[in-house]
Amino acid sequence: MGVIERGFFVERAGDRIPGILWAPDEAVGPVPLVLIGHGGQSEKRNPNGLALARHFVRRHGIAAAAIDAVDHGERGPIAAIEDPAGHPDYIALWKRPDTFDRMNGDWKATLDDLLGTGLFDAKRVGYWGLSMGTMLGLPFVASEPRIRAAVLGLCGFAGPSAVRGRFGPRHRIDAPNVTCPVLFMVQWDDERFDRDGAFELFGALGAKDKRMHVHPGLHGELSVEASAATREFLAGRLT
Amino acid sequence: MGVIERGFFVERAGDRIPGILWAPDEAVGPVPLVLIGHGGQSEKRNPNGLALARHFVRRHGIAAAAIDAVDHGERGPIAAIEDPAGHPDYIALWKRPDTFDRMNGDWKATLDDLLGTGLFDAKRVGYWGLSMGTMLGLPFVASEPRIRAAVLGLCGFAGPSAVRGRFGPRHRIDAPNVTCPVLFMVQWDDERFDRDGAFELFGALGAKDKRMHVHPGLHGELSVEASAATREFLAGRLT
């Protein structure tokens, strides 16, 4: 099955949110849809996300869509950089009180627009987001009943990337409201989010139907096996 | 594919070890083999083990074999009982200094005999054992290079079922010597082995190629999904 890629924009509250859609070129009728939340200091069309989206289409017949997170990619100064301490604008993002609600609104408007096309099955929508894709995606999944299954993880309540308000207070409130089936991924040697804090986050998720896969490796070393399991999980729930 | 079930006995050091073999009825040439270690206060032909063995044969073309553990089933007074405090002979089993080495010897002799038939591929042998199947099976896997992949878990260094020498000193020594690929299973709400001690055991395993799957539920509540994952893992390594 071939992959059609096209850009789109979502207009919301004065914002113009850029996105990319990957869809099968031979779809007959509405197909399932997975929203992909990218990682921190990255953008909607990053190499891993691109490969993931194409696999969703080619191997599972599932469309995928990604948007630039607030201040990332085409929306601002934060792009792919190697500085582990963080871009100043990235640090600032987590100090602003409206970051989570803006992102929730952006995703909801994106989903509204995508479902409005009639190309996707509104009852078969999933979310995939690790690391910042969980930091910003967990509040979205918690508040959006149209998300029927989610892949979350590489994230938790402790570690260098959890500090300074980036992860914690809002997520403690929202985690019990994540009630759709969840696959939660942990890297045993994660240097950005401590494993104990990741386990605590898994425990806090409200979903009865949840499972956690743990693999050796650093934060950025998600294995082929682990990545495939995330796709298989969503495919199993949405197709 | 149909399943042939037949009993066998292994003679070793004056012991007569009873076992059961489940094999495909249509095998052409040597097939992979999985050794199944049963749980505590159970025996070689228990309902879960029987279903697992049949699934290995029917769905994967993999033969399975189980033996009664020391003092269990046909080998002694310990059988399936509901007493969570433990049969007195079960408690005594863990106080005897030779329990682990006896079981290692029993499994090695069983594997010798089974491979001697020529029915199985000596390069595609796996081990599957949870709970007591890990308590007794981990030392075996650590010492037996013919085991190419193992499913372990529902076990760890803490909790009511780990105390009194049942689990700990021997396993701390042996865990780093488990170097074959491992899938380690944890029940998040395990009332017999604390999850923290299970995580510690996972961390202690020497295998570089290891992964841990964690599901909600009590010790005895392994889900259909979790059980299927254990089969798929061994099938992926042995076929």
Interface residues (C-beta under 8 A of the other chain):
Chain A: W188 R195 F199 F202 G203 K208 K210 R211 M212 H213 V214 H215 P216 E225 A226
Chain B: W188 R195 F199 F202 G203 K208 K210 R211 M212 H213 V214 H215 P216 E225 A226
